[in-house]
Amino acid sequence: MGYNMRKYLIKGELDMKIQFLGAAKVVTGSNYLITTNKYKIVLDCGMFQGSKELEKLNFKNFEFNPSQVDFLLLSHAHIDHSGRIPKLVKEGFKGKVITTKATKDLCDIMLVDSAHIQESDAKWENERRKRSGLPLIEPLYNSDDAKASLNYFNPVLYDQKIKLNEEITVRFKDAGHILGSAIIELWITENNKTVKIVFSGDLGVKNKPILKNPELVEEADYLIIESTYGNRLHEKKEERRKQLTDIINKTVVRGGTVIIPSFAVSRTQELIYELNEYYEHTEGLENFMKVPIYIDSPMAVSATEVYRDNSYCFDEESKKLILSGDDPFKFANLYYVKRQSESMRLNKESFPKVIISASGMCTAGRVRHHLKHNLWKNENSVVFVGYQAQGTLGRQLKEGIKKVKLLGEEIAVNAEIYSIEGFSGHADQKDLMDWLKGFKRLPKKIFVVHGEEESAEAFAKLIEEKLHVQTIVPALGDEVEMKDDGLTIYAGEILEPKKKKENIEKEFQEVKEEFENLVSKRDVLINEKILQKDYDQLKNKLLEVNQKLMDINMIISK
């Protein structure tokens, strides 16, 4: 791939490159390649999720040769960080996947589940293609590919300093985002010089249930940090349980159902924990208000078992709760749904209830069926408790869309839509800045990633203002080259340039006015018995205008 030099920055320290191949000005597809004069190291290998344009990137060739990668360092198990590992192995990776034990345990179920989704999506698409006479497609990877990729995992414990070889050492510190999530510290020695790179992964929220707070890092030469909520503050965390239970109770009183799209890993377990606290420990709560809570996600059920098996990762409060004999993932009105027939029956019953189901952004899974059967009813509620990426159904609902297409049907959106950001697993702007202030020696350069452009840019600006550290917000495909004579950034070309909405609207208006101007002159031109050449010019102009309208429509529909 060709690159054009963007700008010259500061004196470098070694001959090394970092390529930003995912989660750069977007919140998905986490993937970064570090190249030294001997080795290739990949940080995360996540799946792109959200818009069709982004999801197409999953099927493109990697921007590197998988067989030449020596190590993959995985920050955590979420699919937007781990989801292309089976594809990497399928295409020749033979190195080691280094990650925490809990992340390995979660990937055991999540990658196989992801493979089932890939196979199902390919099967559905091929049925459509058969009817249209189009060539069939292969899934991104299958279950055998996912299972094979798990053989390359090498689990480690938090705070172990692992010497991968004479030049590379790594340590994982608790990121507090989900079970097993890690901040990656990486020491690379080259030409008798050692440089420390820190990758934040996804940083968690302080003082949330179950997990510990993100650990602090003392020093780094270069830092790659997430910015999902780099321009926002969450609601007060202590108020989130009350917000949720108030919505549930309000919906129950009017006889409705509450649908909570939730990530199967971490978010669902946090919800269970919070609802356990409410229903088991609230004095004076009437029995009729203890509505049934259904966890309708096979993966969430399996993930909850993984949480139980890795309780050493829990914070002190959760450990004490378990030692006292109280299982935080069980209470009287909580039910785990495994069979599909049981899931379908939930939509046939009209009694008040809460259904917590994956996927968290409504892009797949059983939650889409529950939304189809419940969105159109005024008495129901939908509660979002996590980030909704651009292009997802969750984002559309959150932004107020009135009709959606679900499973082949157009569905009216009459249910009340809520969003509680206090449940987010990502640190907000304040938490991110507090974590940065924990450095005893600040990095020389900070790369701000894993955030939509507006969020990343705002956070980068804040870092420079408050900490006086130069920041870069790389785009997808950008490459940073570090040499002794300086550090240079080259612009990548992973995504095709896309016109902004305001430019599209301006061009549409111009074309519309041009068309109306031509139509208004039609009678005059005909009355004057225009020559054939004038008619041809008019016709050509109309064809040009029509083509412009078609081009604009294609841009909007992507």
N, C-alpha and C positions, 0 to 999 in steps of 0.2 A: 504494500500500500504506500502511496506517495504522500509525503508530508511537505508542508510549506512552513518555513520558520516564522514563528509568531513574535517572540521578543527575547532579548538577552537580559539576564537577571543578575545573579551574584556569583562570586567565586565558588567553584565546586571543590570536591574533596577526593573524588575517585571516578573511575571510568564505569559509569552505571546508568541504566535507563529505567524509567518507570512509565508504563503505558496504562492509561485509564480506559479500560475496555468495557466498563459497565458502571452503573450507579454514578454517573457524572452528569450533573444537571438534570438527573432523573432519580427516582427513588426505587430502583429495581435493577436486577441483573448485575449485582456486585461482582466485580472481576478486575483485578489489577495484576499486571505482569512486571516483575522486577528482573532485569537482565544484568548480570555481571560479566566479566570477561571469561568466566568459567561456567556459570550456572544460570538456570532460569527458575525463578520462584513465582508461583501464582498465589495471590491472596484472594480467596473465595472464588467460586465458579457458579454464580447464581443464575437463575432463570429470569428472563425479562417477562414482566407481567403488566397488563394494563391495556394500552391502545393496540390496535392491529399492527400499526407501524412498528412498535417496539417488539411485539411478540414474534414478528417475522425474523427478528435478529437471532432468535433461538436456533433457527434452521440454517443460518449462515455458517460458513467455515470459521473456525477460530482465527484470530489475527496472529496466531503463532502455531507452531507445529506441536501438537500434544505429546508426541513421542520424545521431544527434546526437553520437556519440563521435568525438572528433578524433584521439586517439592511443591505440594499444594498445602497452604496453611489456611485452615477453615475456621472462621470466627464463630459461626453458630449454624444451627440446623435449618433455619427458615429457608424455604424454597428459593426465595430471591437471592440467597447467598450460597445454597448448595445444589440447586436443582439441575444444573448442567454437568455435574460430576459424572453421571453415567455416560453422557455423550462424550465427555473428555476421555474416559477409559475406552469407550467403544472406538474412538478415533486414534488410539495408540498410546495413551498415557500409561507409563509403567513405573512411575515414581511412588513416593509415599504421600498419603494424605495425613497430615498431622493436625490433630484436634483434641478437644477434651473428651473424657470418657462419656459424659452425659450427652454431648453432641453426637458422638458415635451411636449411642443407644437410640437417640431420637431419629437419626438418619436411617437406622435399620428399618424403621417403619415409614418414615416420610418419603424416602426415595423410591421405595417399592410402591407406595401409594401414588406417587407422582407418575410412575411408569404406567400404572393402571389407567390414570387419567389420559396420558398420552395415547395409549392403545384405544381407549374408548373414543377419544376425539377423532383419531384417525379412522376408526371404523364408521363413525357417524358421517364424517366428511366423504369417505369413499362411497357410501350409499348415495349421497347426493351426486357425486361425480359419475357414478354408474348411470344414473338417470339422465345426466347431461352429456354423456359420451366423452367425458374428460378422463385423462390418465389418472390412475390411482396413486396415492401417496403412502409413504411409510411413516410410522410414529417417530417422534424425535428419538426415543429409545423404548425398549420393552422391559418387561419384568426381569428377564434373564440378564439384561445389561445392568439394571439397577443392582441386582444381587451380586453380580460380578464386581461392580465398583466397590462394594463394601469390603472386599478382600484387601484393598489397598489402604484401608484406614489403620492408623497407628495412634491409639488413644494415649493421652498423657494427662497428668494431674495439674491443677492450678499451681502456679508458682514454682514448678520444676523448671530449672534452666537446662534445656536440652541442646547438646552439641551435635548438630546434624553432620558436620564434617569440620575440617580444620579452619574453614573460613566462615561458617554460618552457625550461629547460635540463636535459639528462639525460646521465649517464655510466654506462657498464657496467663493472664490475670483476669479475675472475674469482672465481666462487664455489666452484670446485673440486669440484663435485657430479657433473656429467657434462660431456662435451665441449660447450663453448660456454655453459655455465651461468653466470649472472651475478647479482651484487648490483647493484641499481639505485639510483643516486643521482639524486634529482629536486629541482631548485630551482624554486620557483614564486614569482613576484613578483606581488603584488596590493596595490593601494592604497599603492604606494610601499614595501611591506614584502616582504622575501624570506624564505621559509621553506624549509628543507631537509628533505625526507622521504626516508628510506632504506628500501628493501624488500630484505630479505636474500635473497629467493628461497629455494632449498634450499641450505643450506651443506654443503659436503663434509667429509670426514674428513681430518685432517692426515696427511701422510707416507704416503699410499696410492699405489699404482703409477699410472703414466701421467700423471695430472693434477697440476697445481700445487696448493699449499695455498690455501685461501680468502684473498683479499686483505683487508687490514684497512681500515677506514673511520675517518677521523679525527674526524668530527663529524656531528651531526644534531640537528634540533629534535624530530622524531618518527621513530620506528623501528617498522617492521612486521617481526617476526622469527618464523621457524619454530620449532616445538618438537616435531618428530616423536619424538625421543628425549630430551625435556626432563626426564624423570624416571629415566633409565637411563644406565648406562655400558656401552660395548661391551667384549667380551673384548679382551685385548691383541692389537693388530693383527699383531704379529710371530708370533703363534701360530696365526693363522687358516689359513695354508697347511698347517701340520702337521696341524691338525684335519681339514682337507678331505682331504688325501692319506691320512691314517690311516683315515678312513671308506672311501675308495675301495679301499685295499689290503685292509682287513678284508672288504669285500663281495666283492672279486675272489677272494680265497682260498676263500670258500664258494661260488663260482660264480655270484654274483648280478650284477644290473645296478643302477647308481646313476642315479637320476633327479634332475636339478637344475633345478627351475623357476627361470628367471632372466629378468630384464628384458633385452629385446633390445638396449637401448642402455645402455652404460656397464658394467653388472654383468657381462654376458657377456664384454665385452672385458677386464675386470679378471681374470675367471676364466681366460681364455685366457693372459693375461700370467703369472699365478701358476703355472699348470700348465706353461707353457713353461719357466719357471725351474726347476721341479721335474724335469721329464722330460729337459731338455737339459743341466742342470748339476749333477745329483745324482750323485756318484761312487759306483760300486759297485752301482747300481740294475740288478737283473736284467732282461733283455729281456722275460721273460714277465710282468713287472709293468707293462710299458708297454702297458696296455690301450688299445683304440681310444677316442678321445674324439670324440663326434659333436656338432657344433653344428647342431641341427635347428630352425632358425628362419630363414625367408627374410629377415625384417627384420634379424635379427642379422647375417646375412651382408652385407647392404647397408650396415648401420650400421658394420660393421668397415671397409668401404671408405671411408666418410666419415671415420672416425678416421684412416686412412692419409693422406687428402687434407688433413687439418687438423693435421698433426703439430706445427705451430708452437704449438699449445696445450699440448703435452706438457711434463712436467717435464724437468730437465736429465739425469737418469739415463736416461729413455726416449729422449731425443734422442741421447745418446751410444751407446746400444744400436743405434739405427737407423744412425747414422753408421759404426759398426763393421761393418755388413753383416748384422746379426742382426735379422731381421723378428720382432718380439715376438708377431705374430699367426699365426705358422706354426711347427710342429714335426712331427716324423716321424709321430707317432701321432694327429695332429689331422685331422679330416675335416669339411668343410662340406657339409651336406645341403640341397639346393635342391628337388628334385622330391618331390612327395607320395608317389609310388610307392616312393622310397628311404626315406622316413620310415616308411611302413607296413611295409616289409621289416625294419626294426629290431626290431619287436615279434614277428617270426616267428623270429628268430635267438636261440638260447639262450646264446651265448657271453658271457662277462663283458664289460661295456662301461660307458661313462659317456655319458649323453644329457643335454645341456644344451639346454633348450627353453623357449620363451616360451608363455604369459605368466608373469611372475614371481609373481603371486598365484593362478595356476591358474584365472583367470576365463574364459579363452578360449585359442585357439591349439592347436598340436599337442601341447603338454604334457598336455592332458586325455586325449588318446588313449593316450599313454605311461603315464599313471597308471592308466587303465582296465585296461591289459594287465599292469601290474607291481605295483600296490598289494597285490594279494591273495597275492603270493608271499613266503614267509618269508625267503628268501635275499636279497631286494632291499633297497635303501635309498632314501630320499627325503631330500634335503638342501635346506633353505631357506637362502638367502643374502641375503635382503632383507626389508623390512618387509611384513607381512601385515595388510591392513586388515580391520576388523570386517566380518563378513558374507561374506567371501570363502572359497572352498574351501581356500586355503592356510592361513588362520587356523584353520579347523575342524580340519585335519589337524595343525597345530602344537599345538592344544589337546587332542588325543588322541581325536578321534572314531573310533569303531570301524567304522562303515559309512558309505559315501557313495554318492550317486546320481550316476553319470557317464554321459552320453550315453545315457540311457534305461535304464541297468542299475544295480542295487544291487551295490556292490563292497565286499568285506570289506577292512579295512585291517590287513594282517599284516606289511607291510614295516616296517623300522625307520625312524623319523622323527627327523631331526636338524635343528637350527637353529644356524647360525654367524653371529652378529650382527656379528662383526668385519669381514664383507664389506659391511656396510651402506654406502650412499653418503651417508647423513645423519650429520652431526655428532652426537655424544652430548652429554650434559649438560655434561661438562667442556670439550669442544671449543667448545660454544656460549658458555659463560661466558668462556673464554679469548679468544674473538673479541670479545665485548662489552668485555672489559677493554682491548682495543686502542684503544678510542675515547679521543682526547685531550680531547674535550668530549662528555660523555654526553648522550643525548637527554633532553628534559624529560618525555617520555611514551613508553612502550613498549607496543605492541600485540602480544600473543603469539598467534600463529595456527598453522595447519598442524600440529595435534597433537590427539589425542583429549583429551577434557576433563580427565582425570586428569593426563595428561602436561603439558598447557598450564598448568593451575593450579599444579602443583608447580614448574614452571620460573618462572612469574610470581612465586611466593612467594620463590623463591631469589634472583631478581633484586632484589626489594625488600629482602631481608635483607642481601645482600652489596654491592649497588651503591647502595642507597637511592634508586632511581628508581621513581616510581609506574608500575604496570603495569595493563593492562586485558586481560582475556581475552574478546573479543567472541564472541557466538554468531552463527549464520547469520542474516543479515538486519539485524544491528545497524548503526546509522548514528551516526557521530560528527559533530557540527556544531561547527565552530570559528568563533567570532565574537570581536570585540574585548571583549565583556563576559563571555566565558567559553567553556568547552568542555562540551557537553552530549551525553549518549549516549541514543539512542532504541532501544528493543528492537524487533527485527524479528520477522517471522512466516513465515519461509520454510518451516520444517518444522513439521508438526503436533505438538503436545505428545504425548509418548509415555510411558506408565506405565513406571516402573522395574520390573525383574524382581522385586525383593523385595516391592513393592506388589502385583504380580500374584499372587505365591505366597500372600501373606497373604489377599487377597480370595478366591482359590480355596479356601483352607482354610476360611474363614468360610462360603462357599457350600456346601462339602461337608458341614460340620457341621450347617448348617441343613437340608440335604436329608436327612441321616441321622436327624436329630431328627424330621422329619416322617414318615419311613418307620417309625421305631420306634413311633410313636403310631397307626399305621394300624389295627391290629387292635382297639385300645381304642376308637377312634372308630367303627369299624364295629359292634363289639359293642354300643355304646351307641346304635346306630341314629341317627346324627347327622342332623339336619335337612338339607333340601336346601341352605339358605343356608350351613350349615357346610361342606358338601361343595364348594360353589362357591368358598368362601374358600380351602379347602385346594387345590383345583385351580388357582386363580389364583396361589396362593403357589408351587406347583410350576412353573407357567409362568414366573413371575418368576425363580425360581432357574435354570431351564433357559436363560432369556435371558441371565442373568449369565454362565453357563458358556460360552455361545456367544460373548459379547462378549470374554471373557478369552481364549478360543481364537483369536479373530481378531487380538487384540493380539500374542499369542505368535507367530503364523504370519507376521506382517508382517516 
